[in-house]
Amino acid sequence: MAREAEEMQKKAVASLERDLVRSLPEANSNIALSVPPALRIFPTGDRPPGPPSPSPILSSSSTRPSTPARANRKLRFADVTSSDIHVYESAPPSPRRKPLALLPSSKDDLAVSLASDPFRPHLEVASPDKDTSAALSSVVPDGPPEEGTPEDIRRRFFPSLPTGDPSLAWIESAPPPDPTAPTLRFDLHGAPIPPTLSATLPTHLGLHHHAEGAHAGYTLDDIFLLARSTVPANVLSCLVFLQGLEEELRKRALAAGAETMGERGSLGSRAVEVLWEALVGWDEELMSVDGVELQEDPPDEASHDQGGESALKGDAISSLSLQFFLPQIATIFGTADLPHLLFNTIADEITATPSLVANVLRFFVLTPIPPSENSQLPVPDAILLLTTLASASRVSASKLLDPADALLRFVTSSPTSSPYPPPLATTLLARTLRLYTTFARYGLYAHIATTAAEPLARLSSYILSSECNSRPLLTSYISLLGAWITCASDPHQTTPPHEILWSQVSSWGWISDLATLARRLTQEPADFDTWAELWNAEAVWLEGARYNGMRGGTSEREISLARLRPGFAGGIEKEVVLGAMSSLKRLLSEIPIGYDANRGLAFYREIMKSASVLSAVIRLWLACFPPDYKSLPEPPFQLPFSLLGMVAIFTVTHPLLSEPSAIPPHTRPSLRPLVSFVINYVWLSRRHPNTPSSLWLAQLSTAVMRSLPGDEDAARGMLDAIVNLPFLASGLARPTDDANVEGEKAPRVRVAPLFPTPYSLMPTTTQRLPSRGFDFVFARDWPLLPLDHLLRSGTSSVWQHLPANWDASETDIARATLLLARVVREAVVANGTPTFAMNRAEVTFSCMKVFMLEHGQAQGAPSASGEDREEVFRDGTVGELMEALLLPSRLGASPNGLSASASEGEQDDLELAAARFLGTGTPFFQFYTDFVTLYDGISFGHQLFSELLLPPLAQRYAPDYRKLLYDDTAHVLGTVRTPVERVIGGAAGTFLWPAEPAPQVVGAQLSLLVGRRARVPVEGFVQWMAVHHVAANIWPDLRGDPPSPVADERGRKLLQALVHQGEHAVVRQVTLYWQRREGSVVLPPVCFDLEPVKRRNRLDWVKFWAQGDLVEHMEGLLGAKG
């Protein structure tokens, strides 16, 4: 029976398949093809074994018997056509749902039953491979979902919502990260780009060219790969990126450390260590740099007002909020060290923070005595921190005077009797003496020499004994003695006055101590620093004895000379001087092009040591002269004068001293000993009997132009030696960058000199070089500085400090100024240093300032009639002096003046020369506009005045200058009759080439030639320029550029206008004009005689496009020579 039932079932299934195929209408055959082939109809017996299918939801009740199946039962379908099928547009897929793609069928397809009725056709989804099975299982999971999964949450809490409902997207897992999009990308400045922004940035920003994928930005691998490029621009971009990345990482590390440094335990301690690494430890080489602000662009008030974003644009420390940061440091200071590399603008805030300095001393300096096994030893770097704060500003130093009393504990006992280990005790003592020296350079805290006279005497005995073998301690002690002797030289300069007296210094026998210490030094370079401090201290002693000793310090000089002469004649002192000269010459020769970034700080410290020795020994030599500087029968002691002169010239002309502002801040202190050596040598040269006055004037001028911030007193002394003109020394102190308070003048910043003098103590406000505005005190045009004060007589403060008997007029000052400028320039050029002479642009602009002086004033020069006063520039002496200054700058006197080459250089850059006077807010074009207007109003055709109008017509300047003169004020050009040889400029080619590109200027020049602009016909240089540029825009052989339709069209129109409007002589000049681009220029009238070959070429060009009268006119001019 079972076998018969099985056979019957197979027949029923086969009949069912035949009826199903026959019943499909032809119109629906395409629909059948659209059924996925993976959906099959299988008989129950052929179905692979599997779990039993669930009961149909619409199955008949179990209480009612089902209708028995009949073999002849047929399936019926509705007569469906293609028009009855509606296709709905699919909704956009959910971003969190994966699409399911049905794969095509194969012979090995398997099926899964969807019904349990053995006689009902069922659909089974084939799973040909594992990938398809995995895809299906993700849509229809087998069995209950895992607890906590999105499907489990849906079934338990949202059973009425289907799987994949968009409202349940929040419970879905986050999509896996895109492996092609790195999470850390940067722009070309090193700033990180967020991943969300990286995917949306446009491509024109240049951030997609070297990064993989569609995300903008560069990874670190991209940058390091690009750094190996052979294109310099690519490597430069990488270096800018890495520099910005370093600052960005430091800023973020600082922010993270500052945020958590208030936490207790190891977290706060680690945060302070992060702060240390971000502020100091990032460059250990800079930890030992002293005497300069290590800040490229100090933050200004505007950056603080704009919020944190603007502050982060500066350096890392500027990104901190000091109002939050410093109090936090003050309260948790017992956890770690505080960095000592601080900026002058921050030092005052640190010293003003309550309990900050007190906690520094309490935790790191005032440790228990004697120390126990568990107690902390004193930290020398804490004293170094106080020294750095004190050197930053006078205000900070004043606030540290009371806390400094606690440091006497390290002075009262020698390192051998100290409760601390000898190396630590020696370092603590040396750092303490160095702090006292820093105070003394302001004239502060000198009373400690009297208060602690007894322990200082014991300290002196220890240092003079053989037990002391520490060179840093020895150097610090000598430096302190020199600073205190400086304070005693003029007790009125200390704060408060009379803190230390000359009589006390003499009674303590410090000069004898210095002589004893000199015998312990060697000629090795390691002792150069100590020798420099020793000789400066002895020089200060001799200088002070001139005014405080008996008979002008005669006995003191005799005692010192008796000791010094043998050593400099053939002893160790001579070897030290020779070694320093040789070392300085060798080191400077190793950097022939100036600053070398590849050289470390150690290299530049060696330069400092050698130059300091030479500067100190010359100062000592000069201090041996009597106060009246009378000539001595022989030098105080022997020095290699000729070698010193050679090294001085080599130093002052070395490129390292050419542009100090371009040198990084941490290297700038190395320049100060070089400048000090040059200045001291100038005074030595004055005492040398074989130095002519012209040579000494040239040496003074070069030394003045090499003065740096801190050398103001020395520069003032040199200026007074040249001429007693108060306008020159005015403004030597640099105003601060801080804003004025309630309309008051900003306080001045005075940097302490390298070695203090009695007159530098009270004015000094800082002992560190500025980070911004670091440049030479004087420029090449320093002799003409009085003209600036004359032009700004309403605002210049120098007029308020003139002597009561001052009666010089404006004309007198102009005469003296121009005479000084002429003498100084001639002396500098004649003695082999032409680079220190004023260049052409500086002289030209200075003469322009003379013409811009206020006219019609009562203090002007009397007129010829004596009835009234006339302008300063009309004074005969003033005019002659300006003529003499401008003579080397004219085309006729310049070596390359008549050259056709369009060479450019700094010598002809009026905009650069004017920037120092006008500042960044006033362009030179505005000054030139006023200058032309003044000429139009008062010149009356003054020859020199008109000649000064012409230099800005050079092609190196913007067309606006030429438009102003040729177009806007063309009526004044009729009075400008300057010949070519008298034009002020470096080469005639700079006015000729390239041809004028501005159509409006060319049109104005054409109008000048045809007589429609100037009141009278132009002539001389102005006419030559107009003919040249009009002809160069007409004739193809003068253009020099590749042929272009635009240029040809412009040339045709210009020629037509010229022929129709111009006179025959003007047309002939433009038609027959020619000029060279190399060699010497062709001057009129030769430049108006074109050779026959070029005549034919120009005529052929005209015939190519013109006809009628124009061709006949050109044939008359170009057809035959004559």
Beta strands, then each sheet from edge to edge (+ up, - down):
strand 1: 39-41
strand 2: 123-125
strand 3: 185-186
strand 4: 192-193
strand 5: 734-735
strand 6: 748-749
strand 7: 861-862
strand 8: 869-870
sheet 1: 1+ 2-
sheet 2: 3+ 4-
sheet 3: 5+ 6-
sheet 4: 7+ 8-
end
